Amino acid sequence: MISQTNRIPRQPKPALIEYFLGKDVTDTQDIRRSPDMMNCILDDEGTPEMRPGYTKEFETSLGAGPILGIHKWSDTLVIFHHGTKLYTYDWQNAPVDAYTGMGGSTVSGSYMLGTKLVIYDGTTQIVYDGVTFEVITDVAYIPTFLISTDENGGGTRNEDLNLLNPRWYTQFNTKAGVFTYTLHTGNLDAIESVTLNGTPLTVTADYTVNLTAGSITLVNDPGAGENNLIVLARKDSIVDSSLILNCTFHEVYGGPSDSRVFMSGNPAYPHIDWWTQLPITGDFDPTYWPDTNFDRIGGDNEAVVGYAVQYDRMVVVKEDSIYLRGWEIATDAFGRTVTRFPSNILNKSQEGGYYGDASIAILENDPVFLSEFGMRRLVGSQVRDERNLRDISPLVKIPATGRGVAIDFDNKYYLAVNTDTVWVCDYLRRVKDEKSGDYVPVWYEWDAMPVNVWFSDGTYIYFGSKDLGMVYRIMDPATEEFAYNDDGAAINAVWSTIFTTFDRDDLTKFVRNLIIRQKKSVVYVMDKGKVKKVTFGDPNMKIKKNQKGRRSNFRARHNCDNPGPKTKARYWSCKAW
């Protein structure tokens, strides 16, 4: 007799995701990763959350058009660049129209050197001292070019000419019976002042001028003296201020100290950069750009696109190569002790297409920057001046955009590109690239973020809009009740895997239950001056610490004698047990 047996279908193994990962558009089989992740972020325990929204920083728009820059003067005052205007903003009242005269069409940058803030946009540079905005060429440093100069113009080189100011001082040693003193060059535009033994002289009454010869003739015998006759001359053709004014990016660097500013990005000379010099007084002066302080880095046909400072070295990023700049103390041809900044090639790319500039940041002591093929990271080796280039975005394949603007905030790198997309690099959280075997950072993709420029005050991130003349602040869900909207608009947040999307025909899916677990308890703690939300515990389980052995086993399993900081779930779970 043949008996019939009813075979019980094999039950599929449940797909359990306990710790989610970021976006991955490769052919991965890891269900913790998402090929279709938008407007999400992972919390400390790997749980997806909707990204925070943004809100207006002030109510009334500055007018149509983009915010071109947000620049910090102090903790209580920032400066907005919109159109041709600069606005001061004290974080409490409406922005105040403070200056008109910027170029009005390009993004601006800024830097602090000494006690002055310089704001530049590729055509104009403005100096701010906390009270007054002034054009940099109007207040540029006037160098003392020659000292101990004889009556024929031969003297000792003291300081170099300033590209931003066609004026210079010459100090003469006078001789009894000698009335005429000639500068080192003729065809002057003006002799603006003459001082003898500390006393200002008057033209015609005390001296006459020959601009063609570049000389002055005293009316009275000056007698003998050293560096006692000081002449201030001007020759407009002797320097070219556009070399500096047309630069579009900068870096503060000086080797062991941040004593100088380097600039490049001049479209007429894209392969050259320039840097400031300390005057004889030793002050950090952003208005002194000597005509001898420049460098042609690498080939003339390859533009410099950005800088980064790594320890006491400067990384110079060009379109297809990377250079490392150092510093040295040397004696120049005039016997002066000077600081030089030589550079050597680090990496000659086979791919090229480096964008640099506004995308460059230092993450965990390594420079990162955007290229045509994604994000690149320059990592060190055991050799002091050796670096290697690595791809840190192979899982998301950031599309070529031509420009990216970035900010590093709270252990995350935010990269805004031209499509209103922001790519967020959670660089302390790593995931394995299954193709190369390398561990790379987790990435998230956000949309509907019209970022033109970024800014952070250390507590929040702000951005200037692309066309509305508004500045927005990204909200903090831990302290703000309605933090999940973009200026009132809903945020479309999605997280899916190859299992939950049903888009993979090669994977058979049998879904009986989809269980989403949330944490049982929530506490709020202070972390570096900010309120942080910490979730812990399983809502479907009860604490059984009264049962024999349960409490000791749990505490041993989780090392509760050393529970870690209050900002982590393990601390509070141990406290509950």
C-alpha positions in Angstrom: 0.0 0.0 0.0 1.4 3.4 -1.0 0.7 6.1 1.5 0.6 9.8 0.6 2.9 12.2 2.3 2.1 15.9 2.3 5.5 17.7 2.1 5.7 20.9 4.2 7.2 23.7 2.1 10.6 24.7 3.2 10.4 27.9 5.1 12.7 30.6 3.9 15.3 32.0 6.3 14.1 35.3 7.8 15.9 38.4 6.5 16.8 40.3 9.7 18.4 43.7 9.4 19.7 44.9 12.8 22.3 47.4 11.7 21.6 49.4 8.5 24.3 50.8 6.2 24.3 53.6 3.7 23.6 53.9 0.0 25.1 51.4 -2.4 24.3 51.3 -6.1 26.7 48.5 -7.0 25.5 44.8 -7.4 25.9 44.1 -3.7 23.9 41.3 -2.1 24.2 42.9 1.4 20.6 43.7 2.4 21.8 46.3 5.0 22.7 48.6 2.1 20.2 50.6 0.1 20.3 51.2 -3.7 17.4 53.6 -3.3 18.1 55.7 -0.2 17.0 59.3 -0.2 16.8 61.9 2.5 17.8 59.5 5.2 20.6 59.4 7.8 21.6 56.6 10.2 21.6 57.2 14.0 24.3 55.9 16.3 22.8 52.4 16.4 22.5 52.1 12.6 18.8 52.9 12.3 17.6 54.9 9.4 16.0 58.3 10.2 14.6 61.1 8.0 17.2 63.8 7.5 16.5 67.1 9.4 14.9 69.9 7.5 15.9 73.5 7.2 14.3 76.8 8.2 14.8 80.5 7.4 17.4 82.3 9.4 15.6 85.6 8.8 12.2 86.4 7.4 12.7 88.9 4.5 14.7 87.9 1.4 17.7 90.0 0.5 16.3 90.0 -3.1 16.3 87.7 -6.1 19.6 85.9 -6.9 22.0 83.7 -4.9 23.7 84.2 -1.6 27.3 84.4 -2.8 29.1 84.1 0.5 28.7 83.9 4.3 31.8 85.2 6.1 32.6 85.1 9.8 34.0 88.2 11.6 33.3 87.1 15.2 31.0 84.8 17.2 28.4 87.5 17.2 28.7 89.0 13.7 28.7 87.5 10.2 28.7 89.1 6.8 26.4 88.0 3.9 27.3 88.6 0.3 24.4 89.1 -2.1 24.7 90.8 -5.4 27.0 93.7 -5.2 26.3 94.2 -1.5 27.7 93.1 1.9 25.3 92.8 4.8 26.2 92.5 8.5 24.2 90.2 10.6 24.2 89.9 14.4 22.1 86.7 14.7 19.2 88.7 16.3 18.1 91.5 14.1 17.6 91.7 10.3 20.7 91.9 8.1 22.0 95.4 7.6 23.1 96.8 4.2 26.7 97.8 5.0 28.7 98.0 1.7 28.1 98.2 -2.0 30.9 97.5 -4.5 31.3 93.7 -4.9 31.5 92.1 -8.3 28.0 90.6 -7.9 28.2 87.5 -10.1 30.6 85.0 -8.5 30.9 83.2 -5.2 33.1 85.0 -2.7 35.7 83.7 -0.3 37.3 85.2 2.9 40.1 84.8 5.3 41.3 86.3 8.5 45.0 87.4 8.8 46.1 89.3 11.8 43.2 91.6 12.8 41.7 92.0 9.4 39.1 90.1 7.4 39.5 90.0 3.6 36.5 89.2 1.4 37.2 88.5 -2.3 35.2 87.5 -5.4 37.6 87.3 -8.3 37.4 91.0 -9.2 37.3 92.9 -5.9 38.9 92.5 -2.5 37.5 94.2 0.6 39.2 94.6 4.0 37.1 94.8 7.1 38.4 95.7 10.6 35.2 95.4 12.5 34.1 99.0 11.7 34.9 99.9 8.1 34.8 98.2 4.7 37.7 99.4 2.5 39.0 98.5 -1.0 42.2 96.6 -0.4 44.2 98.7 -2.9 43.3 101.8 -1.0 44.8 100.5 2.3 47.6 98.3 0.9 50.9 98.2 2.6 53.6 100.6 1.3 57.0 98.9 1.4 60.4 100.6 2.0 62.1 99.3 -1.2 65.7 100.7 -0.8 67.6 101.9 2.2 71.1 103.5 2.5 70.6 104.8 -1.0 73.1 107.1 -2.5 72.3 110.2 -4.6 72.4 108.1 -7.8 69.8 105.5 -6.7 72.0 102.7 -5.6 71.0 101.2 -2.3 70.3 98.1 -0.2 67.2 96.1 -1.1 65.0 96.2 2.0 61.5 95.1 1.0 60.0 94.1 -2.3 57.4 96.1 -4.2 53.7 95.4 -3.4 51.5 94.2 -6.3 48.5 95.9 -4.7 50.2 99.3 -4.3 52.3 101.2 -6.9 53.9 103.3 -4.1 57.2 102.7 -2.3 59.6 104.5 0.0 63.3 105.1 -0.7 65.6 106.1 2.2 68.6 108.2 1.1 71.9 108.9 2.8 72.4 112.6 2.3 75.7 114.3 1.6 76.7 117.8 2.4 76.7 119.9 -0.8 74.6 117.3 -2.7 71.2 118.6 -3.6 69.8 116.2 -6.2 68.8 112.6 -5.4 67.6 110.1 -8.0 65.4 107.0 -7.4 66.1 103.6 -9.0 63.6 104.2 -11.8 62.2 107.1 -13.8 59.0 108.0 -15.6 57.2 108.4 -12.3 53.5 109.3 -11.9 54.1 111.2 -8.7 56.4 112.1 -5.8 53.8 112.0 -3.0 55.9 113.1 -0.1 59.5 114.0 1.0 60.8 114.0 4.6 64.2 115.2 5.8 65.4 114.5 9.3 61.8 113.7 10.3 60.4 117.0 9.0 57.9 116.9 6.0 59.1 119.1 3.1 56.9 121.2 0.8 57.2 121.0 -3.0 58.5 124.1 -4.7 59.4 125.8 -1.4 61.7 123.0 -0.2 62.3 120.8 -3.3 61.5 120.4 -7.0 60.6 117.2 -8.9 61.7 115.7 -12.2 59.2 112.8 -12.8 60.9 111.7 -16.1 64.3 111.4 -14.4 62.8 110.1 -11.2 64.6 112.7 -9.0 64.1 115.5 -6.5 66.3 118.5 -6.0 66.5 120.1 -2.6 66.5 123.9 -2.3 68.7 123.9 0.8 71.9 121.9 1.6 70.7 118.8 3.5 74.0 118.1 5.2 75.3 114.6 5.9 73.0 111.9 7.3 72.0 108.2 7.0 68.5 107.2 5.8 67.4 110.7 6.8 65.9 111.6 3.4 62.7 109.6 2.8 60.9 109.9 -0.6 57.5 108.3 -1.3 57.1 107.7 -5.0 54.3 106.3 -7.2 54.6 104.6 -10.6 51.3 103.0 -11.7 52.9 100.7 -14.3 55.4 99.1 -12.0 53.0 96.6 -10.5 49.7 94.8 -11.6 47.1 94.5 -8.9 44.9 92.3 -11.1 47.2 89.4 -10.5 45.9 89.2 -7.0 42.4 90.8 -7.4 41.4 88.2 -10.0 42.3 85.2 -7.8 39.3 83.0 -6.8 40.5 80.8 -3.9 43.0 80.9 -1.1 44.7 79.0 1.8 46.3 80.3 5.0 49.8 78.7 5.4 53.2 79.6 6.6 54.9 76.3 7.4 55.1 76.1 11.2 52.7 79.0 11.5 49.6 80.5 9.7 51.5 83.6 8.8 50.8 84.0 5.1 48.0 83.8 2.6 48.3 81.9 -0.7 46.0 82.6 -3.7 45.4 81.2 -7.1 42.6 80.8 -9.6 43.4 83.8 -11.7 41.9 82.8 -15.1 44.7 84.6 -17.0 47.4 82.7 -15.1 45.7 79.5 -13.8 49.1 77.7 -13.3 50.5 80.4 -10.9 50.0 81.2 -7.3 51.1 84.1 -5.1 51.5 84.6 -1.4 51.8 87.5 1.1 54.8 88.5 3.0 55.5 89.7 6.6 56.5 93.4 6.5 59.6 94.6 8.3 57.4 95.2 11.4 56.6 91.4 11.5 52.9 92.0 11.4 50.6 89.5 9.7 49.4 91.8 6.9 46.9 90.6 4.2 47.6 93.7 2.1 51.3 93.0 1.3 51.8 90.9 -1.8 55.4 91.2 -3.0 56.0 91.1 -6.7 58.6 88.3 -6.1 56.3 85.9 -4.2 54.9 83.6 -6.9 55.4 80.1 -8.2 54.7 78.3 -11.4 53.7 74.9 -10.1 54.3 72.2 -12.6 53.3 72.6 -16.2 51.9 75.9 -17.5 49.0 74.2 -19.2 47.5 72.7 -16.0 45.6 74.9 -13.7 45.8 74.9 -9.9 42.3 74.1 -8.6 42.7 74.1 -4.8 44.7 73.9 -1.6 44.7 72.0 1.7 47.0 72.1 4.7 48.1 68.8 6.2 50.3 69.3 9.3 53.1 71.6 8.3 52.8 70.9 4.5 50.5 72.4 1.9 48.8 70.1 -0.6 48.4 71.8 -4.0 45.8 70.2 -6.2 46.0 70.8 -10.0 43.7 69.5 -12.7 45.7 66.3 -13.3 48.3 66.2 -10.6 49.0 66.9 -6.9 52.0 68.7 -5.4 53.3 68.9 -1.8 54.7 72.3 -0.7 57.0 72.7 2.2 59.0 75.5 3.6 62.7 76.5 4.3 64.7 79.4 5.6 67.2 80.7 3.0 69.4 83.7 2.1 68.3 85.4 -1.1 70.4 87.2 -3.7 70.3 90.5 -1.7 71.6 88.8 1.5 68.2 88.8 3.2 67.0 85.9 5.3 63.7 84.8 3.7 61.2 81.9 3.9 60.8 79.9 0.7 58.0 77.5 -0.1 59.3 74.9 -2.6 56.9 72.3 -4.0 57.4 68.7 -5.4 55.0 66.5 -7.3 53.3 63.8 -5.3 50.9 62.2 -7.8 50.4 62.4 -11.5 46.9 61.2 -12.2 45.9 58.8 -15.0 42.3 59.9 -14.7 42.6 63.7 -14.1 39.5 65.8 -13.8 40.2 67.2 -10.3 37.8 70.0 -9.3 39.2 70.9 -5.9 38.6 74.4 -4.6 35.3 74.5 -2.6 35.1 70.7 -2.2 38.4 70.4 -0.4 38.4 69.5 3.3 40.6 67.7 5.8 38.9 64.5 7.1 40.8 62.6 9.8 43.9 64.5 8.9 43.7 63.6 5.2 42.7 65.9 2.3 39.6 65.0 0.3 38.3 66.6 -2.9 35.9 66.1 -5.7 37.0 64.9 -9.1 35.2 64.0 -12.4 35.2 60.4 -11.2 34.0 60.9 -7.6 35.6 61.7 -4.2 39.3 61.3 -3.8 41.2 61.0 -0.5 45.0 61.7 -0.2 46.3 59.3 2.5 49.7 59.2 4.0 52.3 56.4 4.0 55.2 55.5 6.3 57.4 57.9 4.2 57.0 61.5 5.4 56.4 63.2 2.1 54.7 60.3 0.3 50.9 60.2 -0.3 48.5 57.8 -2.1 45.2 58.6 -3.7 42.1 56.6 -3.0 38.5 56.6 -4.1 36.2 57.0 -1.1 32.9 57.0 -3.0 32.9 53.8 -5.2 29.5 52.7 -3.8 27.5 55.8 -4.7 29.2 56.9 -7.9 28.8 60.7 -7.5 28.1 62.1 -11.0 30.5 64.6 -12.6 29.1 68.0 -12.0 32.0 70.4 -12.6 31.7 72.0 -9.1 31.0 71.0 -5.6 30.9 73.0 -2.4 31.5 71.2 0.9 31.6 71.6 4.7 32.9 69.3 7.4 30.6 69.3 10.5 30.1 67.0 13.4 32.1 64.1 11.8 30.2 64.3 8.5 31.2 65.8 5.2 28.4 67.6 3.3 29.0 68.0 -0.5 26.5 70.1 -2.4 26.5 69.8 -6.2 24.8 71.6 -9.0 21.6 69.5 -9.0 20.3 70.6 -5.6 21.7 67.3 -4.3 23.8 67.0 -1.2 26.0 63.9 -0.7 26.7 63.2 3.0 29.8 61.3 3.9 29.5 59.6 7.3 33.3 59.1 7.4 33.5 57.5 10.9 31.2 54.7 9.8 32.8 52.3 7.3 31.5 49.6 4.9 33.4 47.2 2.7 33.7 47.8 -1.0 33.1 44.3 -2.3 34.9 44.9 -5.5 38.2 46.3 -4.1 38.1 44.8 -0.6 38.8 48.3 0.9 36.7 49.8 3.7 35.2 53.1 2.6 32.9 55.6 4.3 29.1 55.3 4.3 27.3 57.8 2.1 23.8 59.3 2.1 22.0 61.2 -0.7 19.7 64.2 0.0 17.7 66.1 -2.5 15.8 69.4 -2.7 18.8 71.2 -1.0 19.4 74.4 -3.0 22.8 75.1 -1.5 25.1 77.7 -3.1 27.4 78.3 -0.1 27.9 76.7 3.3 28.6 78.1 6.7 28.8 76.8 10.3 29.0 78.6 13.6 30.1 75.4 15.4 26.6 74.6 16.6 24.5 74.6 13.4 25.0 74.3 9.6 23.7 77.2 7.4 23.5 77.6 3.7 22.9 80.4 1.3 20.3 79.7 -1.4 20.9 79.6 -5.1 18.2 82.0 -6.2 16.0 83.3 -3.4 18.4 85.6 -1.5 17.8 83.6 1.7 20.0 82.0 4.3 18.7 78.7 5.9 19.7 76.8 9.0 19.5 73.0 9.2 17.4 72.2 12.2 18.3 69.9 15.2 15.6 67.3 15.8 16.9 66.8 19.4 16.0 70.3 20.4 13.3 71.5 17.8 9.8 70.2 17.7 9.1 70.5 14.0 12.5 69.7 12.5 11.4 67.4 9.7 10.3 69.8 6.9 12.1 72.1 4.5 10.8 75.6 5.3 7.4 74.1 5.7 7.6 71.7 2.7 7.4 67.9 3.3 10.6 65.8 2.9 10.3 62.7 0.8 12.4 60.1 2.7 13.0 56.6 1.3 15.1 53.6 2.4 14.9 50.3 0.6 17.0 47.2 0.0 17.2 44.6 -2.8 14.8 42.5 -0.7 12.2 45.2 0.1 12.0 46.8 -3.3 11.1 43.6 -5.3 13.1 45.0 -8.2 15.5 42.0 -8.5 14.0 39.2 -10.6 16.9 36.9 -9.7 15.9 36.9 -6.1 12.8 34.9 -5.0 11.0 36.5 -2.1 8.4 35.1 0.2 7.3 37.8 2.7 5.0 36.7 5.5 5.8 39.3 8.0 7.7 42.6 8.0 8.6 43.5 11.5 10.0 46.9 12.3 11.4 47.2 15.8 11.8 50.5 17.6 13.7 51.0 20.7 12.0 50.8 24.0 13.3 53.8 25.8 14.6 57.3 25.0 16.8 59.7 27.0 18.2 63.1 26.1 21.7 63.9 27.2 24.2 66.8 26.7 27.0 66.1 24.3 29.5 68.8 23.6 27.0 71.5 24.5 24.2 70.0 22.4 21.2 67.9 23.4 21.5 64.4 22.0 18.7 61.8 21.7 19.8 58.2 22.8 17.4 55.2 22.2 17.9 51.8 23.8 16.1 48.6 24.7 13.8 46.2 22.8 10.1 47.2 23.1 9.1 43.5 22.8 11.1 42.4 25.7 11.0 42.9 29.4 13.9 43.4 31.7 14.3 40.3 33.9 17.0 41.4 36.2 15.1 39.8 39.2 15.6 36.3 37.7 18.5 34.4 39.0 21.6 34.8 36.8 19.9 37.0 34.2 21.3 40.2 35.6 24.9 39.0 36.0 24.8 37.4 32.5 23.6 40.6 30.9 26.1 42.8 32.7 28.9 40.4 31.9 27.9 40.2 28.2 27.8 43.9 27.8 30.8 44.7 30.0 28.7 46.9 32.3 31.5 47.5 34.7 32.8 49.8 31.9 29.6 51.0 30.2 31.1 53.8 28.2 29.8 57.4 27.8 26.3 58.5 28.6 25.9 59.4 24.9 25.7 55.6 24.0 22.9 53.1 24.3 25.1 50.6 26.2 25.5 53.0 29.1 21.7 53.3 29.7 21.0 49.6 29.1 23.6 48.8 31.7 22.1 51.4 34.0 18.6 49.8 33.6 20.0 46.3 34.5 
